[in-house]
Amino acid sequence: MIDNLTGTSYVAELILQDGCATVFGKKISTKPRNLLGKKEGSKVTISGKEFVIKEIKK
């Protein structure tokens, strides 16, 4: 993702809770196998976009 003001790229933060992935307060769908073995701080690619897992809630 690219910051509109500075033009620099950054990676969106992903929050996993109750089996759902949330980015910027919106749920996104992903296959559970894409998240196997991942932990907080891991990079994940979903639908061609790169995310960093910020928090895993149970």
N, CA, C and O atoms as a MOPAC input file, in Angstrom:
PM7 MOZYME 1SCF
protein

 N      0.83900 1    -1.16400 1     0.00000 1
 C      0.00000 1     0.00000 1     0.00000 1
 C      0.89700 1     1.24500 1     0.00000 1
 O      2.01500 1     1.21300 1     0.51500 1
 N      0.40500 1     2.31500 1    -0.57100 1
 C      1.18900 1     3.53500 1    -0.69100 1
 C      0.49800 1     4.67800 1     0.04100 1
 O     -0.70700 1     4.88300 1    -0.10900 1
 N      1.26100 1     5.41300 1     0.82600 1
 C      0.74500 1     6.57500 1     1.54700 1
 C      0.49500 1     7.69000 1     0.53100 1
 O      1.40900 1     8.07800 1    -0.19700 1
 N     -0.72300 1     8.20100 1     0.47600 1
 C     -1.08600 1     9.22500 1    -0.50500 1
 C     -0.34900 1    10.54000 1    -0.29900 1
 O     -0.12600 1    11.27200 1    -1.26300 1
 N      0.03300 1    10.85500 1     0.92400 1
 C      0.69100 1    12.12700 1     1.19300 1
 C      2.18000 1    12.10400 1     0.87500 1
 O      2.70100 1    13.04000 1     0.26600 1
 N      2.86400 1    11.04600 1     1.28100 1
 C      4.31200 1    11.00100 1     1.10600 1
 C      4.74800 1    10.17500 1    -0.08800 1
 O      5.86800 1    10.33800 1    -0.57100 1
 N      3.88900 1     9.29300 1    -0.57500 1
 C      4.24600 1     8.44200 1    -1.70200 1
 C      5.08200 1     7.24100 1    -1.29700 1
 O      5.49900 1     6.46800 1    -2.15900 1
 N      5.33600 1     7.06500 1    -0.00500 1
 C      6.11300 1     5.91800 1     0.44800 1
 C      5.19900 1     4.71700 1     0.65300 1
 O      4.01700 1     4.86100 1     0.96300 1
 N      5.76200 1     3.54700 1     0.47700 1
 C      4.95300 1     2.33800 1     0.64300 1
 C      5.01200 1     1.87600 1     2.09500 1
 O      6.00100 1     2.10700 1     2.79100 1
 N      3.96800 1     1.23600 1     2.53400 1
 C      3.90300 1     0.67200 1     3.87300 1
 C      3.05200 1    -0.57700 1     3.82600 1
 O      2.34800 1    -0.83100 1     2.84800 1
 N      3.12200 1    -1.34400 1     4.87800 1
 C      2.37500 1    -2.59400 1     4.95700 1
 C      1.26300 1    -2.43000 1     5.98900 1
 O      1.50700 1    -1.96200 1     7.10100 1
 N      0.04800 1    -2.81500 1     5.62000 1
 C     -1.09700 1    -2.69700 1     6.52500 1
 C     -0.98200 1    -3.72500 1     7.64500 1
 O     -0.41000 1    -4.79900 1     7.45800 1
 N     -1.52700 1    -3.38600 1     8.80300 1
 C     -1.49300 1    -4.27300 1     9.95200 1
 C     -2.76800 1    -5.11100 1    10.01500 1
 O     -3.87500 1    -4.60000 1     9.84400 1
 N     -2.59000 1    -6.38900 1    10.26200 1
 C     -3.67200 1    -7.36800 1    10.27200 1
 C     -3.89800 1    -7.83700 1    11.70400 1
 O     -2.94300 1    -8.12400 1    12.42500 1
 N     -5.15700 1    -7.91400 1    12.11400 1
 C     -5.50300 1    -8.43700 1    13.43900 1
 C     -6.34300 1    -9.69600 1    13.23700 1
 O     -7.33200 1    -9.68700 1    12.50400 1
 N     -5.93500 1   -10.77600 1    13.89700 1
 C     -6.67200 1   -12.03800 1    13.81000 1
 C     -7.45100 1   -12.23500 1    15.09700 1
 O     -6.88300 1   -12.20200 1    16.18900 1
 N     -8.77200 1   -12.44200 1    14.96100 1
 C     -9.61500 1   -12.65600 1    16.13400 1
 C    -10.76100 1   -13.57700 1    15.77200 1
 O    -11.46900 1   -13.35500 1    14.79000 1
 N    -10.93600 1   -14.61300 1    16.57400 1
 C    -12.02900 1   -15.57700 1    16.38000 1
 C    -12.08000 1   -16.12400 1    14.95700 1
 O    -13.16300 1   -16.30100 1    14.39800 1
 N    -10.92800 1   -16.39100 1    14.37300 1
 C    -10.86900 1   -16.96600 1    13.03400 1
 C    -11.10600 1   -15.98700 1    11.90800 1
 O    -11.18200 1   -16.39600 1    10.74900 1
 N    -11.22700 1   -14.70700 1    12.20900 1
 C    -11.43600 1   -13.67900 1    11.18000 1
 C    -10.23700 1   -12.74500 1    11.14200 1
 O     -9.63400 1   -12.44900 1    12.17300 1
 N     -9.89800 1   -12.28600 1     9.94700 1
 C     -8.82300 1   -11.32600 1     9.77300 1
 C     -9.43700 1    -9.94000 1     9.59600 1
 O    -10.38300 1    -9.76800 1     8.82700 1
 N     -8.89800 1    -8.95400 1    10.30900 1
 C     -9.42000 1    -7.59300 1    10.26500 1
 C     -8.30200 1    -6.62000 1     9.91100 1
 O     -7.22300 1    -6.65400 1    10.50300 1
 N     -8.57400 1    -5.74600 1     8.93100 1
 C     -7.64100 1    -4.70000 1     8.53500 1
 C     -8.40800 1    -3.38400 1     8.51600 1
 O     -9.44600 1    -3.28100 1     7.86300 1
 N     -7.90900 1    -2.38600 1     9.22300 1
 C     -8.56000 1    -1.07700 1     9.30000 1
 C    -10.02400 1    -1.19500 1     9.71300 1
 O    -10.86600 1    -0.43200 1     9.23700 1
 N    -10.33600 1    -2.15700 1    10.60400 1
 C    -11.68600 1    -2.33000 1    11.10800 1
 C    -12.62000 1    -3.08400 1    10.17700 1
 O    -13.79800 1    -3.24500 1    10.49500 1
 N    -12.12500 1    -3.55400 1     9.03100 1
 C    -12.95600 1    -4.30400 1     8.08500 1
 C    -12.47500 1    -5.74100 1     8.01900 1
 O    -11.27400 1    -6.00600 1     7.96600 1
 N    -13.42500 1    -6.66600 1     8.02300 1
 C    -13.08100 1    -8.08000 1     7.92000 1
 C    -12.71000 1    -8.42000 1     6.48500 1
 O    -13.34500 1    -7.95700 1     5.53800 1
 N    -11.67000 1    -9.23900 1     6.33900 1
 C    -11.29600 1    -9.74000 1     5.01700 1
 C    -11.28100 1   -11.25700 1     5.08600 1
 O    -11.00300 1   -11.84000 1     6.13500 1
 N    -11.57700 1   -11.87900 1     3.98100 1
 C    -11.61900 1   -13.33700 1     3.97800 1
 C    -10.28500 1   -13.89600 1     3.50700 1
 O     -9.66500 1   -13.38300 1     2.57600 1
 N     -9.87000 1   -14.94500 1     4.16700 1
 C     -8.65400 1   -15.65300 1     3.80500 1
 C     -8.81800 1   -17.11500 1     4.18500 1
 O     -9.64400 1   -17.45800 1     5.03200 1
 N     -8.04400 1   -17.95300 1     3.56800 1
 C     -8.08200 1   -19.37100 1     3.88600 1
 C     -7.22900 1   -19.60900 1     5.12800 1
 O     -6.12200 1   -19.08000 1     5.22800 1
 N     -7.72700 1   -20.39200 1     6.06400 1
 C     -6.97200 1   -20.63700 1     7.29600 1
 C     -5.56800 1   -21.18000 1     7.04700 1
 O     -4.65800 1   -20.89300 1     7.82400 1
 N     -5.37300 1   -21.94900 1     5.99300 1
 C     -4.04500 1   -22.51600 1     5.74400 1
 C     -3.01600 1   -21.43500 1     5.40300 1
 O     -1.81600 1   -21.65700 1     5.56300 1
 N     -3.47300 1   -20.26200 1     4.93200 1
 C     -2.54500 1   -19.16000 1     4.66500 1
 C     -1.94400 1   -18.60500 1     5.94700 1
 O     -0.90700 1   -17.94100 1     5.91500 1
 N     -2.59400 1   -18.87600 1     7.08100 1
 C     -2.16300 1   -18.31700 1     8.35600 1
 C     -1.49100 1   -19.34300 1     9.26900 1
 O     -1.04400 1   -18.99800 1    10.36300 1
 N     -1.41800 1   -20.60500 1     8.82700 1
 C     -0.81000 1   -21.65100 1     9.64300 1
 C      0.65300 1   -21.34200 1     9.91700 1
 O      1.40400 1   -20.99700 1     9.00500 1
 N      1.04700 1   -21.46500 1    11.15700 1
 C      2.43600 1   -21.26600 1    11.54300 1
 C      2.86200 1   -19.81100 1    11.63800 1
 O      4.02700 1   -19.52600 1    11.91200 1
 N      1.94700 1   -18.89800 1    11.41700 1
 C      2.27200 1   -17.47300 1    11.48400 1
 C      2.12000 1   -16.98000 1    12.91100 1
 O      1.31600 1   -17.51000 1    13.67800 1
 N      2.89300 1   -15.96700 1    13.26200 1
 C      2.79300 1   -15.37500 1    14.58800 1
 C      2.82900 1   -13.86200 1    14.44600 1
 O      2.99200 1   -13.34700 1    13.34000 1
 N      2.68100 1   -13.15400 1    15.54200 1
 C      2.68700 1   -11.69800 1    15.50100 1
 C      4.00400 1   -11.20700 1    14.90800 1
 O      5.07900 1   -11.66300 1    15.29700 1
 N      3.90900 1   -10.27500 1    13.96500 1
 C      5.08500 1    -9.74700 1    13.29000 1
 C      5.37000 1   -10.42200 1    11.95800 1
 O      6.19900 1    -9.93800 1    11.18800 1
 N      4.68900 1   -11.54500 1    11.67000 1
 C      4.88900 1   -12.25300 1    10.40700 1
 C      4.20900 1   -11.51300 1     9.26300 1
 O      3.16000 1   -10.89600 1     9.44900 1
 N      4.81500 1   -11.57700 1     8.07600 1
 C      4.19700 1   -10.99600 1     6.88400 1
 C      3.34300 1   -12.04300 1     6.20100 1
 O      3.72300 1   -13.21100 1     6.11200 1
 N      2.18000 1   -11.61600 1     5.71700 1
 C      1.22700 1   -12.49600 1     5.05600 1
 C      0.76800 1   -11.81700 1     3.77600 1
 O      0.53600 1   -10.60800 1     3.76900 1
 N      0.63200 1   -12.57400 1     2.69500 1
 C      0.09400 1   -12.03600 1     1.45400 1
 C     -1.30900 1   -12.58700 1     1.24800 1
 O     -1.51100 1   -13.80100 1     1.21000 1
 N     -2.28600 1   -11.67800 1     1.11500 1
 C     -3.67700 1   -12.05300 1     0.89300 1
 C     -4.17600 1   -11.26900 1    -0.30300 1
 O     -4.13100 1   -10.03900 1    -0.30700 1
 N     -4.64600 1   -11.96800 1    -1.30900 1
 C     -5.16300 1   -11.34800 1    -2.53800 1
 C     -4.15800 1   -10.37900 1    -3.15600 1
 O     -4.53500 1    -9.31900 1    -3.65600 1
 N     -2.88800 1   -10.74600 1    -3.12100 1
 C     -1.85200 1    -9.93400 1    -3.73500 1
 C     -1.41300 1    -8.72800 1    -2.91900 1
 O     -0.56400 1    -7.95900 1    -3.36900 1
 N     -1.97500 1    -8.54700 1    -1.72300 1
 C     -1.59400 1    -7.43500 1    -0.85200 1
 C     -0.82900 1    -7.98500 1     0.34400 1
 O     -1.13800 1    -9.06400 1     0.84900 1
 N      0.15700 1    -7.24200 1     0.78500 1
 C      0.99500 1    -7.68900 1     1.88000 1
 C      0.53800 1    -7.07300 1     3.20300 1
 O      0.27400 1    -5.87300 1     3.28500 1
 N      0.45100 1    -7.91200 1     4.23400 1
 C      0.02100 1    -7.48300 1     5.55500 1
 C      1.00800 1    -7.99100 1     6.58900 1
 O      1.70100 1    -8.98100 1     6.35500 1
 N      1.07500 1    -7.32100 1     7.72600 1
 C      1.85500 1    -7.78200 1     8.86800 1
 C      0.87200 1    -8.08100 1     9.99100 1
 O     -0.00800 1    -7.27300 1    10.28900 1
 N      1.02600 1    -9.24000 1    10.60900 1
 C      0.13800 1    -9.61000 1    11.70600 1
 C      0.53500 1    -8.79300 1    12.93200 1
 O      1.62100 1    -8.96300 1    13.48600 1
 N     -0.35800 1    -7.91100 1    13.33800 1
 C     -0.09800 1    -7.03800 1    14.48300 1
 C     -0.46300 1    -7.71300 1    15.78700 1
 O      0.26700 1    -7.61900 1    16.77400 1
 N     -1.60500 1    -8.40000 1    15.78800 1
 C     -2.10200 1    -8.96700 1    17.03900 1
 C     -2.92800 1   -10.20200 1    16.74500 1
 O     -3.65400 1   -10.25900 1    15.75200 1
 N     -2.81300 1   -11.18500 1    17.61300 1
 C     -3.64200 1   -12.39200 1    17.52500 1
 C     -4.43400 1   -12.46900 1    18.82000 1
 O     -3.86600 1   -12.61600 1    19.90200 1
 N     -5.75800 1   -12.36800 1    18.69700 1
 C     -6.63700 1   -12.41600 1    19.85900 1
 C     -7.36400 1   -13.75000 1    19.87800 1
 O     -7.67000 1   -14.31700 1    18.82900 1
 N     -7.63600 1   -14.24100 1    21.06500 1
 C     -8.36600 1   -15.51500 1    21.18900 1
 C     -9.77400 1   -15.28300 1    21.60700 1
 O    -10.53700 1   -16.23700 1    21.76200 1

